[in-house]
């Protein structure tokens, strides 16, 4: 059960990184809202760490800079 949960959270984070790299989102909060709108009910939990939010924010900024 723990491994399935880990995979689920990893899948949400992977999707968050993909969304961030589109350049359509300005920060991790916007990406989280998009995930929730897509039906990822565990988006908040997956992005709970400072590391994940920072990584997503950096990807958002880099994508918007291009």
N, CA, C and O of each residue as an XYZ file, in Angstrom:
264
protein
N       0.828     -1.192      0.000
C       0.000      0.000      0.000
C       0.872      1.255      0.000
O       0.558      2.221     -0.696
N       1.929      1.257      0.746
C       2.804      2.422      0.787
C       3.443      2.644     -0.579
O       3.560      3.783     -1.033
N       3.858      1.558     -1.239
C       4.488      1.705     -2.553
C       3.509      2.261     -3.572
O       3.891      3.083     -4.404
N       2.262      1.832     -3.526
C       1.245      2.360     -4.435
C       1.012      3.834     -4.203
O       0.824      4.599     -5.149
N       1.024      4.230     -2.946
C       0.856      5.633     -2.596
C       2.046      6.439     -3.118
O       1.867      7.528     -3.665
N       3.255      5.910     -2.952
C       4.454      6.582     -3.453
C       4.372      6.780     -4.956
O       4.696      7.855     -5.459
N       3.943      5.758     -5.672
C       3.820      5.862     -7.133
C       2.780      6.891     -7.515
O       2.960      7.635     -8.479
N       1.705      6.938     -6.774
C       0.651      7.909     -7.043
C       1.166      9.334     -6.862
O       0.898     10.205     -7.690
N       1.900      9.569     -5.787
C       2.456     10.898     -5.535
C       3.512     11.247     -6.576
O       3.605     12.397     -7.006
N       4.303     10.269     -6.981
C       5.306     10.496     -8.026
C       4.635     10.854     -9.349
O       5.134     11.700    -10.091
N       3.519     10.218     -9.642
C       2.791     10.517    -10.878
C       2.257     11.949    -10.870
O       2.301     12.642    -11.887
N       1.758     12.380     -9.727
C       1.254     13.752     -9.616
C       2.404     14.738     -9.786
O       2.267     15.738    -10.492
N       3.528     14.463     -9.146
C       4.676     15.370     -9.285
C       5.168     15.426    -10.723
O       5.510     16.498    -11.221
N       5.206     14.286    -11.388
C       5.634     14.262    -12.789
C       4.695     15.111    -13.647
O       5.144     15.860    -14.515
N       3.414     14.991    -13.402
C       2.448     15.798    -14.142
C       2.620     17.278    -13.810
O       2.499     18.129    -14.692
N       2.900     17.587    -12.558
C       3.119     18.975    -12.158
C       4.318     19.563    -12.892
O       4.270     20.704    -13.353
N       5.394     18.786    -13.001
C       6.575     19.263    -13.722
C       6.239     19.502    -15.194
O       6.676     20.493    -15.780
N       5.474     18.608    -15.782
C       5.091     18.785    -17.186
C       4.252     20.043    -17.369
O       4.464     20.796    -18.319
N       3.307     20.274    -16.473
C       2.487     21.487    -16.561
C       3.343     22.735    -16.386
O       3.173     23.717    -17.109
N       4.260     22.696    -15.427
C       5.117     23.853    -15.173
C       5.943     24.206    -16.401
O       6.173     25.382    -16.687
N       6.383     23.195    -17.118
C       7.245     23.414    -18.276
C       6.497     23.927    -19.500
O       7.121     24.245    -20.513
N       5.173     24.011    -19.425
C       4.414     24.542    -20.556
C       4.519     26.060    -20.646
O       4.300     26.634    -21.712
N       4.853     26.711    -19.537
C       4.937     28.163    -19.523
C       3.605     28.852    -19.291
O       3.527     30.080    -19.332
N       2.556     28.077    -19.048
C       1.223     28.651    -18.831
C       0.958     29.019    -17.377
O      -0.060     29.641    -17.073
N       1.865     28.642    -16.472
C       1.635     28.846    -15.048
C       2.779     29.641    -14.436
O       3.947     29.433    -14.765
N       2.422     30.550    -13.545
C       3.414     31.430    -12.960
C       4.063     30.914    -11.700
O       5.144     31.373    -11.329
N       3.417     29.957    -11.024
C       3.984     29.458     -9.767
C       3.390     28.097     -9.411
O       2.518     27.580    -10.110
N       3.875     27.532     -8.318
C       3.435     26.193     -7.925
C       1.965     26.170     -7.503
O       1.290     25.155     -7.674
N       1.464     27.277     -6.955
C       0.043     27.305     -6.580
C      -0.848     27.184     -7.812
O      -1.860     26.484     -7.777
N      -0.486     27.849     -8.883
C      -1.263     27.767    -10.126
C      -1.209     26.354    -10.691
O      -2.212     25.842    -11.188
N      -0.047     25.728    -10.616
C       0.091     24.345    -11.086
C      -0.770     23.422    -10.225
O      -1.439     22.532    -10.750
N      -0.758     23.628     -8.914
C      -1.577     22.796     -8.025
C      -3.058     22.930     -8.371
O      -3.777     21.931     -8.406
N      -3.511     24.133     -8.623
C      -4.918     24.335     -8.985
C      -5.255     23.633    -10.294
O      -6.342     23.075    -10.441
N      -4.328     23.660    -11.243
C      -4.542     22.960    -12.514
C      -4.627     21.450    -12.300
O      -5.447     20.774    -12.921
N      -3.783     20.933    -11.427
C      -3.832     19.500    -11.121
C      -5.168     19.118    -10.501
O      -5.757     18.100    -10.864
N      -5.639     19.923     -9.581
C      -6.920     19.659     -8.934
C      -8.033     19.697     -9.972
O      -8.942     18.867     -9.943
N      -7.963     20.655    -10.886
C      -8.974     20.752    -11.943
C      -8.941     19.529    -12.859
O      -9.967     19.140    -13.417
N      -7.765     18.926    -13.011
C      -7.632     17.713    -13.823
C      -8.107     16.468    -13.079
O      -8.226     15.397    -13.674
N      -8.379     16.603    -11.783
C      -8.870     15.462    -11.018
C      -7.838     14.787    -10.132
O      -8.106     13.714     -9.592
N      -6.678     15.380     -9.968
C      -5.660     14.819     -9.081
C      -5.995     15.234     -7.650
O      -5.564     16.289     -7.187
N      -6.745     14.423     -6.971
C      -7.209     14.767     -5.620
C      -6.072     14.817     -4.604
O      -6.220     15.431     -3.548
N      -4.956     14.190     -4.901
C      -3.830     14.174     -3.967
C      -2.768     15.213     -4.341
O      -1.623     15.100     -3.904
N      -3.120     16.200     -5.124
C      -2.160     17.214     -5.569
C      -1.554     17.967     -4.391
O      -0.345     18.198     -4.369
N      -2.349     18.346     -3.435
C      -1.841     19.079     -2.277
C      -0.822     18.278     -1.507
O       0.203     18.807     -1.079
N      -1.102     17.010     -1.330
C      -0.176     16.148     -0.595
C       1.111     15.917     -1.376
O       2.194     15.866     -0.793
N       0.997     15.778     -2.686
C       2.170     15.528     -3.517
C       3.095     16.735     -3.563
O       4.307     16.585     -3.712
N       2.533     17.923     -3.437
C       3.320     19.144     -3.521
C       3.538     19.772     -2.153
O       3.790     20.973     -2.046
N       3.442     18.971     -1.126
C       3.518     19.453      0.247
C       4.923     19.888      0.664
O       5.072     20.675      1.599
N       5.934     19.395     -0.005
C       7.302     19.719      0.420
C       7.793     21.018     -0.217
O       7.393     21.386     -1.322
N       8.660     21.686      0.507
C       9.277     22.908     -0.022
C      10.088     22.602     -1.274
O      10.126     23.399     -2.211
N      10.734     21.441     -1.283
C      11.548     21.049     -2.436
C      10.695     20.958     -3.700
O      11.071     21.493     -4.742
N       9.555     20.286     -3.611
C       8.689     20.124     -4.783
C       8.171     21.480     -5.259
O       8.184     21.760     -6.458
N       7.725     22.304     -4.348
C       7.208     23.630     -4.731
C       8.294     24.497     -5.354
O       8.040     25.217     -6.320
N       9.505     24.429     -4.802
C      10.607     25.214     -5.354
C      10.946     24.725     -6.763
O      11.138     25.533     -7.672
N      11.020     23.419     -6.943
C      11.346     22.850     -8.259
C      10.292     23.236     -9.294
O      10.626     23.579    -10.428
N       9.040     23.181     -8.907
C       7.963     23.542     -9.832
C       8.018     25.032    -10.147
O       7.862     25.432    -11.301
N       8.238     25.850     -9.127
C       8.356     27.291     -9.346
C       9.485     27.637    -10.294
O       9.336     28.493    -11.166
N      10.623     26.966    -10.120
C      11.768     27.209    -11.008
C      11.445     26.813    -12.440
O      11.827     27.512    -13.379
N      10.750     25.709    -12.612
C      10.370     25.278    -13.966
C       9.375     26.248    -14.594
O       9.431     26.515    -15.795
N       8.469     26.769    -13.778
C       7.511     27.766    -14.287
C       8.252     29.001    -14.792
O       7.991     29.489    -15.891
N       9.167     29.493    -13.985
C       9.921     30.700    -14.358
C      10.787     30.471    -15.587
O      10.858     31.324    -16.471
N      11.444     29.319    -15.642
C      12.295     29.017    -16.797
C      11.471     28.910    -18.073
O      11.891     29.383    -19.129
N      10.306     28.293    -17.979
C       9.458     28.138    -19.168
C       8.910     29.486    -19.642
O       8.772     29.719    -20.843
N       8.603     30.361    -18.702
C       8.079     31.678    -19.090
C       9.159     32.586    -19.648
O       8.866     33.530    -20.382
N      10.406     32.302    -19.303
C      11.513     33.122    -19.789
C      11.821     32.852    -21.255
O      12.450     33.673    -21.924
N      11.382     31.709    -21.750
C      11.663     31.365    -23.156
C      10.654     31.939    -24.063
O      10.736     31.750    -25.277
